[in-house]
Each structure stands twice: as C-alpha cells, then as structure tokens.
Amino acid sequence: MKHYMDIKICKQPRTEVAKKAKTRMAVESLIDRLLATKLIRNDRFFEQILYNKEIVWLQNGEVDGHLFAKAALADQLKTKTNGFMMYMPTNPIVYEVDGELYHLLTRIDSTRAKPNLARLSQEPKPVLSAARVNDLLCSIVMRFYETYMHDLAPIPYTEQLMAFVQQEYTQFLQAVQALNDVHFNWHPRGNGHSKLLQLIADLQMIKSHPGKLLIDFANTHDYVVVKPAYLPAKPAQQAL
C-alpha cells in the first residue's frame, strides 16, 4: 500500500445572509460533513464528488462546472433556459483546493422531484435550469460510499468494517426506494425531502471519523473501528 500526501481543501470564511434556510444549504452542509469525516482522501473526494460530471454538470461552450466551478469561470455558467447564475455571483461559497479557488454550486431546487437512484449509471447530461436537490444529495451519498468501499478494499484487516459499510449503504438505498414508492412523499404537501435529509443524517459513516467505534448490530453487538480508506503520509524523518 502506498502512503499519500493529500491535497488540501479549505472552506473560506463567509457570512450567510439568507434570512431562512435555503435548499442549497442541504448540499453545502452534506459536503462539509463528508469532508470532515476524513474517511477518503481529499483528492479522491474532489475528483469523484466535487468536480465530477456524473454528480452534476454545468456547461457553457468550453466552460464546465460541477458541484465546484473554478472561481474565474463561475460567472460564465448560467442556466440555458433563463440565464440565471448557477453559482452565487455575490457572496459566493468559496473553497480553496490546493491554492486554487472554487465556487460551490448554489442554484439548487426541486424539492418535490424524487431522487433518481439510477442516475450515476446513466450518461451525464448538462443541467438546463437548476440542479435537483434530492438527486444531488443521493448522488453525493452514493458516490461517497462507493468511493470509500473501493478505496478501503485493498487495506488489510478491514473485512468487518467493509461489511458494516456495505450493509448501511444497502439499507440507505432501500430506504430511499421506499420513499420513492410512496407517491405522496413527493407531493407538494408531502415531506419526502425532509425524510431524505433525516435518512442521511442517521447514517453512521457520515457522522464518523478515523478511530470511532460503531456498534455492529449485525455481528452479535460487536464493535467496528472506523478506518480511513488510505494510509496517511509517513512523517518526514529528521536528519540525525
């Protein structure tokens, strides 16, 4: 196994001016929680989730954007149908990725559109008007679990942890499908979006960090120790 020197992803200080919670905040909060777990390398998080057209894709000619767009290009990414900015033009949500600034996608709505669990396996298409929040939330969670399990697989002595993660991921997919199966959840007076947020909030791995103990109910009330899906960089040896 290789030891990696990871890239740095830092959120820039910002004062939220919205008077009430916005749909976009659910995505922002999820990204921050996943970054805080430190369970997958930042470079993998960036390429698999933050800057990946399978999660979301904005396009204007030769300019592309995803959950993140390069700060210098963000103002060129507008909706095809009505010319709205896809990234906040004033007071943007900014992250620094190894010294380069990126803006977080903020034009996110459609709480009544049910999440498409098959979307990650479909051919990506550019967004025309606004990103769908429930699609985004599910796609981010799904890709996080898939990336974590993929990167964890080569690491020795992680079989029990892998089984725990796989079970939680499967249960999440089943719970979302159950939400989708009840039409009223996504009715204008339904509460599908809030139920989805609660499903995500209840996921143990999203509340975890390396070294945390989790009760494994599937294994006679045993515990699993959460491990990162990488080997940390070896500290530089001091010259004698």
N, C-alpha and C positions, 0 to 999 in steps of 0.2 A: 504493500500500500504506500502511496505517495503522501508526503506531507505538503500542505499547500499554504502559501502566503495569500490570504484572501484580499479581495478588493474592499474598499470602504464605501458604505452607503450611509450618508448622514442627512437627516431632515433639517432643513434650515428653520430658524426661529420665525414664527409668524403669529399674528393675532387674528383670530377668527372674528369676522364682523357680522356674520349671519345672525339674525335675531332668533331663529329657531333651527332645529336640526334639518339638514338637507339630505336628500337621498345620497349624494356623493360622499357624505361623511361616513356612511357604512363601508364603502370601499376603502377610503382613506384609513379608517380605523383597523380594518382587517389587514391591510398591508403592513401597518405599523406593528400590529400584534405578531404577525408572522415573522417579520424581520427581528423582532425582539426575542423570538424563541432560540435563534442561533442554531437551529437544527440542520439547516442546509447552508452550504457556502453562499456568500453574497453574490459571487459571480454566477453561480447556478440560479439563484433566485432572480437575478437580473435577466439572464438570457431565457429562462423558462417561463417567467411570470411577468416581470415589469416591462420587458421590451420584446414581446413575442406576439406575432400577428394572430396566432391561434387563440390567444386570450381576447384581444381586441385590436382592431386595425383601422387607423385613420389614414387617409391618403389624399394628397393634392398634387397631381403630377408626379414629380420625382421626390416629393417630400412625404415621409412616413411618420406616423406616430402610433403609440400603443398606450398602455397604462401610463408610461412615461414618454414624453417627447423632448427632444433636445431644446433647451430654453431658447436658443437662437432661431428655432424654426417653428415654435409653438403657435405663433400668431398667423402662420400660413395654413394652419389646419382648421378649416371651418366646415360646417355641415353642408352637404351637397344641395339640400332642398331649400334652405332658408338663410344660409350664410352666417349662422351663429358660431361663435368661437367654441371650439371643443376643449380648450384649456383656458383657465381663467385669465383674462387679459390684465386685470388689475388685482393686486394682492394674490398672486398665484401661489400654489402649494409647491414648494421647491425642495428637491433633494439633490445632494451633491454625490456623484458617483465617481470616485477616484479623481476628484478635481474638476469634473465636468458637471454643469448644472442641467437638471431636467425638471420639467413641469409635470405634475400629476394631472391626468385626465379628470375633468370636472363636469362635463356635460353628460350626466348620467341620470336617467329617469326610468319610466315604465315599470313602476312597482307592481302593476297588475298583469304584467307579462310573465307567464310561468317560465322557470328556468329550463333550458333545453340541455338535458344531460348528455346528449349525443354530439353536442356542438364541437367538442375538442377533436372528435374524429372526422369532422366534416371539413371540406375545403374552405379556408378562411375567405371572407368577403369584407370589403371595406364598409364601415358604418356610414349610412347616408344622412341620418338626422340626429340621433342620440344613442349612446350606448345603453343597453338594458341592464338595470342594476342586478336583477336576480340571476341573469345569465353570467354576469361578471363575477358575482360573489361565488357562485357554484364553480365556475371555471377556475377561479383562483384557488379555491379549496382543493378541488380535484387535482390540479396540477401540482400543488404543494405536496399532497400525499403521494402522488405518483413519483415525483422527483425524490422525495425523502426515501421512499422504499427502494427506488432504483439505486440511489447512492449508498444506501445502508447495506445492500445485499453483499458486497464484497468484504465487509468488515466482519471479522471473526467474533463469535460469541454473541450474536445479535438475533438468534433464531426466535427466542421468546418475545423479544421486543417487536420483531417483524410481524409475528403472528398477531400481537396485540394491535399494532397499527393497521394491519390488513383488516382485522375484524371491525375496528372502529370506522374505517373508511367504507367498508361494505354496508355497515349499519347506517351511515350517513346517506349513502346513495339510495338505500331502501326507504329511508325516512323522507327524502326529497321526492322520490317517486310516489310515495303515499300522498304527499301534499298535492302533487300534480294530478293524482287520480280523483281528487275531490274538486270538482269544478268551482264550487263556491269559494274555495280558498283564494282564487284569483279574480273573484267578482269585485266590482267597485266597492262593495261594503264588506268584502272578505278581509282576512288577516293573513294571507299567505306570506307576504313579505316579512311581517313581524315574526311569524312562525319560523321562517327560514333563518332569520337573524338569531333566533333562540337556538335552533339546531346547531348553528355554527358556534355560538357562544358556549354550548355544552361540550364541544369536542375537547377531549383531554389533551391531545397533542398540541392544539393551538394555544393552550394555557401552560405548556411545558417549557422546559429548558434543560440543557445537559445536566445530568445528575439528579433530576427529580424522580421521586419514587411514585409509581402509579399502581393502584390495586388492579390486579388482573383477575377479574371475577370468573373468567373462563378457565382458569387454571387453579382451582381449589383455593381461591382467595390468596394467591401468591402475589408477589410484587414484581414489577419490571422496573428496571432502571433506564431512564431515557438517556440515549446517547446521540451525539451529533453524527450526521451521515458523512463524516470526513475525519481525517486525522489532523489535529491542529499543527500548525507550523512548529518545527523544533526551534527552541530558543537558540539564539546565536551563542556560540561558545566564546568565552572570553579568552584572550591570549594570555598565556602564562608569562 
